[in-house]
């Protein structure tokens, strides 16, 4: 991360924190807004659905806009949405604020990757996905625990006020860092973006992302009840989440290195994710092994995410925004799929069996991802290490 990319990463951190924060304080939100916990859960569900539906639509509607200016606008809309949440007098207004923030989620992340790639030197442009994903890691390690603490100290509105302020500063920083970036750079048109999205290999990768994401969220959504079932007290869950978040940063670093390599390491990363899901099944059952399972799962999960994003960026390099945004939407689809699958497993069996559903979804993702890489006419992935060596030579 450089001084010029830091505001973009800060924006991602704010978005990631705002996205996941309500899931950790549904009881508090329900009590304050006079709704049940199940109704308060709509703040999570509606957000995920909006991300899935709005990302590609917003990207198409803004396709000709200069990317750096677009990043500033989208982050500004996110600030407005959080202000609506922080000042809302009732549940429908909070839900409206969530819809506003979710509507720019996928488009901003996709745009931020493109802008970061332009900001970095050619020999480091492969790190754009890793740099942006680092913002999500920061949200996991710092943003969500800090937001939960602020909610306990000052009420549920406090973290959204702070997020609004930090995101406003990030918006100003993005503008300052990128004000002259797009001069002389032609932006792809809608036809080019749609053509890139319709590439069969892009489609297979996005489909794999949805299933892999479903596996991730099957476990992540029910992390707290799994920890309690293992024998932890509720108060220990934030500590476990910090350990999970720290492992996610290391995983992101590993994934960033593997994303720049050829076919074999990418497929091995996907296979390692299945192992991470499967390992959580026996390791989640005691207070001694649960943290080990959580760390292994975080390493496997966050090693895979940059690989998937990088694959889409490689395949749609000439016009990547719509494909990247749709891939972000696939994560939203996966979130809904995973939370539903995990809930059904708990209803029919027990919380200890949730990782079984994760393994099934991960295997489905691996089939699609393997097909994308191994079918006879599939293009070979770009080995950026060779590209970088050539540039440096």
C-alpha positions as CSV (number, residue, x, y, z in Angstrom):
1,X,0.0,0.0,0.0
2,X,1.3,3.4,-1.0
3,X,0.4,7.0,0.2
4,X,-1.7,7.4,-3.0
5,X,-3.6,4.1,-2.6
6,X,-4.2,4.5,1.1
7,X,-7.4,6.5,0.8
8,X,-8.8,3.8,-1.6
9,X,-8.0,1.1,1.0
10,X,-9.5,3.2,3.8
11,X,-12.7,3.4,1.8
12,X,-12.7,-0.3,1.4
13,X,-12.2,-0.7,5.2
14,X,-15.2,1.6,5.9
15,X,-17.4,-0.3,3.4
16,X,-16.4,-3.7,4.9
17,X,-16.9,-2.5,8.4
18,X,-20.3,-1.1,7.6
19,X,-21.4,-4.2,5.7
20,X,-20.7,-6.7,8.5
21,X,-21.2,-4.6,11.7
22,X,-25.0,-5.1,12.0
23,X,-24.5,-8.9,12.2
24,X,-22.7,-8.5,15.5
25,X,-25.4,-6.3,17.2
26,X,-28.7,-7.5,15.9
27,X,-30.2,-7.8,19.4
28,X,-29.1,-4.2,20.2
29,X,-30.5,-2.9,16.9
30,X,-33.8,-4.8,17.3
31,X,-34.3,-3.5,20.9
32,X,-33.5,0.1,19.9
33,X,-35.7,0.1,16.8
34,X,-38.5,-1.9,18.3
35,X,-38.3,-4.9,16.0
36,X,-37.5,-8.5,16.6
37,X,-34.1,-10.0,15.9
38,X,-35.4,-11.8,12.8
39,X,-36.6,-8.5,11.4
40,X,-33.3,-6.8,12.3
41,X,-31.6,-9.6,10.4
42,X,-33.1,-8.1,7.2
43,X,-30.4,-5.4,7.5
44,X,-27.9,-8.2,6.6
45,X,-30.0,-10.0,4.1
46,X,-31.2,-6.9,2.2
47,X,-27.6,-5.6,2.1
48,X,-26.4,-8.9,0.5
49,X,-29.2,-9.0,-2.1
50,X,-28.6,-5.3,-3.0
51,X,-24.9,-5.9,-3.5
52,X,-25.7,-8.8,-5.8
53,X,-28.2,-6.9,-7.9
54,X,-26.9,-3.4,-7.9
55,X,-23.2,-3.9,-8.6
56,X,-23.5,-4.7,-12.3
57,X,-26.3,-2.2,-12.8
58,X,-24.4,0.7,-11.3
59,X,-21.3,-0.3,-13.3
60,X,-23.2,-0.3,-16.6
61,X,-24.8,3.1,-15.8
62,X,-21.5,4.7,-15.0
63,X,-19.4,2.8,-17.6
64,X,-18.0,5.9,-19.4
65,X,-17.1,7.9,-16.3
66,X,-13.4,8.5,-15.6
67,X,-12.5,5.8,-13.0
68,X,-10.8,8.0,-10.4
69,X,-13.7,10.5,-10.4
70,X,-16.2,7.6,-10.2
71,X,-14.4,6.2,-7.2
72,X,-14.9,9.6,-5.4
73,X,-18.6,9.8,-6.3
74,X,-19.3,6.2,-5.2
75,X,-17.6,6.7,-1.9
76,X,-19.5,10.0,-1.4
77,X,-22.8,8.1,-1.9
78,X,-21.6,5.6,0.7
79,X,-21.1,8.4,3.2
80,X,-24.6,9.7,2.5
81,X,-26.0,6.2,3.2
82,X,-24.2,5.9,6.5
83,X,-25.4,9.4,7.6
84,X,-29.0,8.1,6.8
85,X,-28.4,5.1,9.1
86,X,-26.8,7.1,11.9
87,X,-29.7,9.6,12.0
88,X,-32.6,7.3,11.2
89,X,-35.6,7.5,13.5
90,X,-37.0,4.1,12.7
91,X,-36.2,0.7,11.2
92,X,-37.4,1.5,7.6
93,X,-35.0,4.4,7.4
94,X,-32.1,2.3,8.7
95,X,-33.0,-0.2,6.0
96,X,-33.0,2.6,3.4
97,X,-29.5,3.6,4.5
98,X,-28.3,0.0,4.1
99,X,-29.7,-0.1,0.6
100,X,-27.9,3.1,-0.3
101,X,-24.6,1.9,1.0
102,X,-25.0,-1.6,-0.6
103,X,-25.9,-0.1,-4.0
104,X,-22.3,1.3,-4.4
105,X,-20.5,-1.6,-2.7
106,X,-19.6,-3.7,-5.7
107,X,-19.1,-0.9,-8.1
108,X,-16.7,0.9,-5.7
109,X,-14.6,-2.2,-5.1
110,X,-14.3,-2.9,-8.8
111,X,-13.4,0.7,-9.6
112,X,-10.9,0.8,-6.7
113,X,-9.0,-2.1,-8.2
114,X,-8.8,-0.4,-11.6
115,X,-7.7,2.9,-10.1
116,X,-5.1,1.2,-7.8
117,X,-3.7,-0.7,-10.8
118,X,-3.3,2.7,-12.6
119,X,-1.6,4.3,-9.5
120,X,1.0,1.5,-9.1
121,X,4.1,1.1,-11.3
122,X,3.8,-1.4,-14.1
123,X,5.9,-4.0,-12.3
124,X,3.6,-3.7,-9.2
125,X,0.2,-3.5,-10.9
126,X,-0.4,-7.2,-10.1
127,X,-0.7,-6.2,-6.5
128,X,-3.8,-4.1,-7.1
129,X,-6.2,-6.8,-6.0
130,X,-4.1,-7.6,-2.9
131,X,-3.9,-3.9,-1.9
132,X,-7.7,-3.5,-2.1
133,X,-8.4,-6.8,-0.4
134,X,-6.2,-5.5,2.5
135,X,-8.9,-3.0,3.2
136,X,-11.3,-5.9,3.8
137,X,-8.7,-7.5,6.1
138,X,-8.5,-4.2,8.1
139,X,-12.2,-4.2,8.4
140,X,-12.1,-7.7,9.9
141,X,-9.2,-7.0,12.2
142,X,-9.8,-3.4,13.3
143,X,-13.1,-2.0,11.9
144,X,-15.6,-4.6,13.1
145,X,-14.2,-5.1,16.7
146,X,-13.8,-1.3,17.1
147,X,-17.3,-0.8,15.8
148,X,-18.7,-3.3,18.2
149,X,-16.9,-1.7,21.1
150,X,-18.2,1.8,20.1
151,X,-21.7,0.4,19.9
152,X,-21.4,-0.9,23.4
153,X,-20.0,2.3,24.8
154,X,-22.1,4.9,22.9
155,X,-25.0,3.1,21.4
156,X,-25.6,1.5,18.0
157,X,-25.5,4.9,16.1
158,X,-22.0,5.7,17.2
159,X,-20.0,3.4,14.9
160,X,-22.0,4.6,11.9
161,X,-21.2,8.2,12.8
162,X,-17.5,7.3,13.0
163,X,-17.7,5.4,9.7
164,X,-19.3,8.4,8.0
165,X,-16.5,10.7,9.2
166,X,-13.7,8.3,8.2
167,X,-15.3,7.6,4.8
168,X,-15.7,11.4,4.2
169,X,-11.9,11.9,4.8
170,X,-11.2,8.9,2.5
171,X,-13.4,10.5,-0.2
172,X,-11.3,13.7,0.0
173,X,-8.1,11.6,0.0
174,X,-9.2,9.7,-3.1
175,X,-10.0,12.9,-4.9
176,X,-6.6,14.5,-4.0
177,X,-4.6,11.3,-4.9
178,X,-6.3,10.7,-8.3
179,X,-7.3,14.2,-9.5
180,X,-5.2,14.0,-12.7
181,X,-5.0,10.2,-13.0
182,X,-7.4,9.7,-15.9
183,X,-6.1,12.3,-18.3
184,X,-5.5,10.7,-21.6
185,X,-6.8,7.3,-20.6
186,X,-9.8,6.1,-22.7
187,X,-12.5,4.3,-20.8
188,X,-14.1,1.1,-22.2
189,X,-17.6,1.5,-23.5
190,X,-20.6,-0.6,-22.4
191,X,-20.3,-3.0,-25.4
192,X,-16.7,-3.8,-24.5
193,X,-17.6,-4.3,-20.9
194,X,-20.5,-6.7,-21.7
195,X,-18.4,-8.6,-24.2
196,X,-15.7,-9.2,-21.6
197,X,-18.3,-10.4,-19.1
198,X,-19.8,-12.8,-21.6
199,X,-16.4,-14.6,-22.0
200,X,-17.1,-18.2,-20.9
201,X,-13.9,-18.3,-18.7
202,X,-15.0,-15.1,-16.9
203,X,-18.4,-16.7,-16.4
204,X,-17.0,-19.9,-15.0
205,X,-14.7,-18.0,-12.6
206,X,-17.6,-15.8,-11.4
207,X,-19.7,-19.0,-10.9
208,X,-16.9,-20.5,-8.9
209,X,-16.6,-17.4,-6.9
210,X,-20.3,-17.6,-5.9
211,X,-19.9,-21.2,-4.7
212,X,-16.6,-20.6,-2.9
213,X,-18.1,-17.6,-1.3
214,X,-21.1,-19.6,-0.3
215,X,-18.8,-22.0,1.5
216,X,-17.0,-19.1,3.2
217,X,-20.2,-17.6,4.5
218,X,-21.6,-20.9,5.6
219,X,-18.9,-20.9,8.3
220,X,-18.4,-17.2,8.8
221,X,-22.1,-16.5,9.4
222,X,-22.4,-19.0,12.1
223,X,-18.9,-18.4,13.6
224,X,-20.3,-17.1,16.9
225,X,-22.8,-20.0,17.6
226,X,-20.0,-22.5,16.6
227,X,-17.6,-20.9,19.1
228,X,-20.2,-21.0,21.8
229,X,-21.0,-24.7,21.0
230,X,-17.3,-25.4,21.3
231,X,-17.4,-24.1,24.9
232,X,-16.4,-20.4,24.5
233,X,-18.2,-17.6,26.4
234,X,-19.8,-14.9,24.2
235,X,-17.1,-12.4,25.5
236,X,-14.4,-14.5,23.9
237,X,-15.8,-14.3,20.4
238,X,-14.3,-10.8,19.6
239,X,-10.9,-12.2,20.6
240,X,-11.4,-15.1,18.3
241,X,-12.4,-12.7,15.5
242,X,-9.2,-10.7,15.9
243,X,-7.2,-13.9,15.6
244,X,-9.3,-14.8,12.5
245,X,-8.7,-11.3,11.1
246,X,-4.9,-11.5,11.7
247,X,-4.8,-14.8,9.9
248,X,-6.8,-13.2,7.0
249,X,-4.1,-10.6,6.5
250,X,-1.4,-13.3,6.2
251,X,-3.8,-15.3,3.8
252,X,-4.2,-12.2,1.7
253,X,-0.5,-11.8,1.4
254,X,-0.1,-15.5,0.4
255,X,-3.0,-15.2,-2.1
256,X,-1.4,-12.0,-3.6
257,X,1.7,-13.9,-4.4
258,X,-0.1,-17.0,-5.8
259,X,-2.4,-14.8,-7.9
260,X,0.6,-13.7,-10.0
261,X,1.5,-17.2,-10.9
262,X,0.4,-19.8,-13.4
263,X,-2.3,-22.4,-13.5
264,X,-1.0,-24.9,-10.9
265,X,-0.6,-22.6,-7.9
266,X,-4.1,-21.1,-8.5
267,X,-5.7,-24.6,-8.5
268,X,-3.7,-25.6,-5.5
269,X,-5.0,-22.6,-3.7
270,X,-8.6,-23.6,-4.5
271,X,-7.9,-27.1,-3.3
272,X,-6.4,-25.8,-0.1
273,X,-9.6,-23.9,0.6
274,X,-11.6,-27.2,0.5
275,X,-9.1,-28.6,3.0
276,X,-9.6,-25.5,5.2
277,X,-13.4,-26.0,5.2
278,X,-13.0,-29.8,5.9
279,X,-10.5,-29.2,8.7
280,X,-12.9,-26.9,10.5
281,X,-15.4,-29.8,10.9
282,X,-13.4,-31.8,13.6
283,X,-11.4,-28.8,14.9
284,X,-14.4,-26.7,15.8
285,X,-15.6,-29.1,18.6
286,X,-13.4,-28.0,21.5
287,X,-11.9,-24.8,22.9
288,X,-8.4,-26.1,22.3
289,X,-8.7,-26.8,18.6
290,X,-11.4,-24.2,17.6
291,X,-8.8,-21.3,17.3
292,X,-6.6,-23.6,15.2
293,X,-9.5,-24.4,12.8
294,X,-10.5,-20.7,12.6
295,X,-6.9,-19.7,11.7
296,X,-6.5,-22.4,9.1
297,X,-9.9,-21.5,7.6
298,X,-9.0,-17.8,7.5
299,X,-5.7,-18.6,5.8
300,X,-7.3,-20.8,3.2
301,X,-10.2,-18.3,2.6
302,X,-8.2,-15.1,2.2
303,X,-5.5,-16.9,0.1
304,X,-8.2,-17.8,-2.4
305,X,-10.0,-14.4,-2.7
306,X,-7.1,-12.5,-4.4
307,X,-6.6,-15.5,-6.8
308,X,-10.3,-15.4,-8.0
309,X,-10.3,-11.6,-8.3
310,X,-7.0,-11.6,-10.2
311,X,-8.2,-14.3,-12.6
312,X,-11.2,-12.1,-13.5
313,X,-8.9,-9.1,-13.9
314,X,-6.6,-11.1,-16.2
315,X,-9.4,-12.5,-18.4
316,X,-11.2,-9.2,-18.8
317,X,-8.1,-7.0,-18.8
318,X,-9.2,-4.7,-21.7
319,X,-12.6,-3.9,-20.0
320,X,-12.6,-5.2,-16.5
321,X,-15.0,-3.1,-14.5
322,X,-18.3,-4.9,-15.2
323,X,-16.7,-8.3,-14.8
324,X,-15.1,-7.3,-11.5
325,X,-18.3,-5.8,-10.3
326,X,-20.2,-8.9,-11.2
327,X,-17.6,-11.0,-9.4
328,X,-18.3,-8.8,-6.3
329,X,-22.0,-9.5,-6.8
330,X,-21.1,-13.2,-6.8
331,X,-19.7,-12.8,-3.3
332,X,-23.1,-11.3,-2.3
333,X,-24.9,-14.3,-3.9
334,X,-22.5,-16.6,-2.0
335,X,-23.3,-14.8,1.3
336,X,-27.0,-15.4,0.9
337,X,-26.5,-19.0,-0.3
338,X,-24.1,-19.7,2.6
339,X,-26.1,-18.2,5.3
340,X,-29.2,-20.1,4.0
341,X,-27.4,-23.4,3.7
342,X,-25.8,-23.1,7.2
343,X,-29.2,-22.2,8.7
344,X,-30.8,-25.3,7.1
345,X,-28.1,-27.5,8.4
346,X,-28.6,-26.1,12.0
347,X,-32.3,-26.6,11.7
348,X,-32.1,-30.2,10.5
349,X,-29.0,-31.3,12.3
350,X,-26.7,-29.2,14.5
351,X,-24.3,-26.3,14.4
352,X,-21.4,-28.8,14.4
353,X,-22.4,-30.0,11.0
354,X,-22.3,-26.6,9.3
355,X,-18.8,-27.2,7.7
356,X,-20.3,-30.2,5.8
357,X,-22.4,-27.7,3.8
358,X,-19.3,-25.6,3.3
359,X,-17.3,-28.5,1.9
360,X,-20.1,-29.4,-0.5
361,X,-20.3,-25.8,-1.9
362,X,-16.5,-25.6,-2.0
363,X,-16.3,-28.8,-4.1
364,X,-18.9,-27.3,-6.5
365,X,-16.8,-24.2,-6.8
366,X,-13.7,-26.3,-7.5
367,X,-15.4,-28.2,-10.3
368,X,-16.2,-24.9,-12.1
369,X,-12.8,-23.4,-11.4
370,X,-11.1,-26.6,-12.5
371,X,-13.2,-26.6,-15.7
372,X,-12.2,-23.0,-16.4
373,X,-8.5,-23.8,-16.2
374,X,-8.4,-27.3,-17.6
375,X,-10.8,-27.3,-20.5
376,X,-8.9,-27.7,-23.9
377,X,-9.6,-24.1,-25.2
378,X,-9.1,-22.3,-21.9
379,X,-6.5,-19.5,-22.1
380,X,-3.4,-20.0,-19.9
381,X,-3.4,-17.7,-16.8
382,X,-1.0,-14.8,-17.0
383,X,2.2,-15.6,-15.0
384,X,2.9,-12.1,-13.7
385,X,6.2,-13.2,-12.2
386,X,7.6,-13.7,-15.6
387,X,6.1,-10.4,-16.7
388,X,7.7,-8.6,-13.8
389,X,11.1,-10.3,-14.4
390,X,10.9,-9.1,-18.0
391,X,10.1,-5.6,-17.0
392,X,12.9,-5.5,-14.4
393,X,15.4,-6.9,-16.9
